[in-house]
């Protein structure tokens, strides 16, 4: 038996060491948890078949293996009090199931008015703005549940820069913006006004207890503006865009402004649903995961994921099987020891985001409408202002993308929504690129330390950014491609046209009037990687090589860790 003195010594040692043990255990447990669950996968509920009064099909969620649902709210059907009770029930339903939910407000984009039975219009806002907003009591009720991750504004940048084209389709006289009336402003004023409108929206939502305000964007623009305003960017994969180009834009915004990175894998392709194959869905699931996204969900998956049997049970279809295999088999077998926060880019495009993605006068998509062919035009209203239009300078970054993707991205558009630009090319999800990123005009040196090649593009770059880039040229051998506008004065004076290269310390400046010229591509070839690969580098000497299939829609993943 232990003597009293021995017991006392043990007690002292216990009291001294046990807190330390707890701290160590918590640290190890925390690391294990973060490494084991640094990626959340979900679906949006469009097409989800469930019983009346339910918010999701429980068996379908289990079969698919989802962590969260993007729930489409379809507008008020009763009084504010009725909607308060509905939102309370929604949160309780998801909490009981152990699922998280993001409430999507896209219904406002397609509704000229949304009036509840108390007479409140939820989309018509002061100063002529058109933007969905939950009444105070409804939003407070929704946010009582810890199952609710936040509110999602779907296609918010789209409704601003097209002046709500979703409404214009039915009524051409409607041309309303969502965040700020920018007409008559300068580019800088419009950028500030849109950001101010987004900040105000975030503040209103958070004042009523909203944890996060997400913005799911159609086009690869305004990620930085919205992140600066406090929103969490949600970028598109598939749809009518290049998945990894959109990702590079959103990743830059999230790194610069310390936001989570979310991906929406959208099965729509123009007016075709599903417009992307099961194999392409698999490739895009792999991409969102290995590129380091925090959350990813598949939009509009319900109708082509599972079928309801007569007994109420479900049978997974082809795309559902791909999704279920990814969640139940692939993810557990392939742990990811990083997130996008560990990304070490090699090629950076720096630009003032003027919202130009390749739209202009006479740019359109082809859609089918009740048997007829419809040309859906994308107006040349940057920031949604009639007086702010595309220019050679605003399109420089698109031409830079053409260069760094070995010519796959077209010189005048990033999207198949520009029909004339891409009419001869079947949709491809992936373009070859060697560790790319897109930053805005205020990016600082700490985000550029691993970068080897920089493109300075667009209408303006901050003095601090130019200074930091100049230092990196001289000190670390950075190569910069720029128009004469952003070049050091001593080099600009010696430039006339074409391409001219200037040594500067360990690095060099390449001045050009065409960021997609063959001569420029030849000079930059050592930076550009292989024509069928996407490369991502992460801290800890981790590299992911994604080999692109011949049709551009599937990926084979190779890891060095």
KAQUI-V620632 format. One line per field, one symbol per residue. ss: DSSP state (H for helix, E for strand, C for the rest). phi: phi as a letter, one per 30 degrees, with the letter a starting at -180 (. if undefined). psi: psi as a letter, one per 30 degrees, with the letter a starting at -180 (. if undefined). A space follows every 50 residues. Layout:
ss=???
phi=???
psi=???
This chain:
ss=CCCHHHHHHHHHHHHHHHHHHHHHHHHHHHHHHHHHCCCEEEEECCCCCC CCCCCCCHHHHHHHCCCEEEEECCCCCCCHHHHHHHHHHHHHHHHHHCCE EEEECHHHHHCCCCECCCCCECCECHHHCECCCCCHHHHHHHCCCCCEEE EEEECHHHHHHCCCHHHHCCCCCCCCCCCCCCCCCCHHHHHHHHHHHHHH HHHHHHHCCCCEEEEECCCCCCHHHHHHCCCEEEEEEECCECHHHHHHHH HHHHHHHCCCCEEEEECCECCECCCCCHHHHHHHHHHHHHCCCCEEEEEC CHHHCEEECCCCCEEECHHHHHHHHHHHHHHHHCCCCCCHHHECCCEEEE ECCCCCCCCCCCCEEEEEECCEEEEEECCCCHHHCCCCCCCCCCCHHHHH HHHHCCCCCCCCCCECCCHHHHCCCCCCCCCCEECEEEEECCCCHHHCCC CCEEEEECCCCCHHHHHHHHHHHHHHCCEEEECHHHCCHHHHCCCCCCEE EEEECCEEEEEECCCCCHHHHHHHHHHCCCCCEEEEEECCCEEEEEEECC CCCCEEEEECC
phi=.ddedddddddddeddcdddddddddddddddddddbcbccbbccdidcb deiccaddddddddidcabccddcjdcbdedddedddddddddddddicc bccccdeddcbdbbcddcjdcdbdceiidbadbdeeddddddddcddddl cccdhddddddchhdeddedbeddbccccadcejddddddeddddddddd dddddddcjddbccbccdcdbiededdddjdcdbcdcihcbceddedddd ddddddchbdcbbcccddbhccbdcbdddddeeddededddjddbbbcdi dedccbbddddjdcbdceddddddddddcddddbdcdabddcdbdcbbcc addcidckdaeidaccbcbhicdcccdcddbdiicdccbdaeddcedddd deddchiddddbacbddddddcdcbeebdbcdachcabcddcecedccdc dcbbccbidabdddddddddddddcbidcccaddecdeeddedccbaibb cbdaidcacccbcadbdddddddcedccicdbbccbcbeihcbcccddde dicbbccbbcb
psi=lkleeeeeeeeeeefefeeeeeeeeeeeeeeeeeefigkkkallgkfkjl lkflfljeeeeeefhlflkjkjkglkfbleeeeeeeeeeeeeeeeefgll kkjkgfeffgjeljklffgkkffjllggljkkkkleeeeeeegfkffjfa kkjkheeefefghhfeefefjffjikleekjfkflleeeeeeeeeeeeee eeeeeffggkekjkjjkelhlgeeeeeefgljkjlklbbgljefeeeeee eeeeeeghllkkkjjjfkjbgkkkgkleeeeeeeeeeeeffgkekklkkh fefgelkklegfllkkaeeeeeeeeeefeeeefikjglaffgkilfkkkk lkjggjfgllkgkllklkjhflkkjjkjkiikggkffjllleefgefeee eeefghfeklfgkfkffjeeegfgjlkkekkkkjillklafgkleffgef kfkkkjlaekkleeeeeeeeeeeeeggkkkkllfeglkefeefgkdabkk kkkjbfalkjklgjggleeeeeegefffalfgkkkkkllghkkkkjkkle fgflkkkkkg.
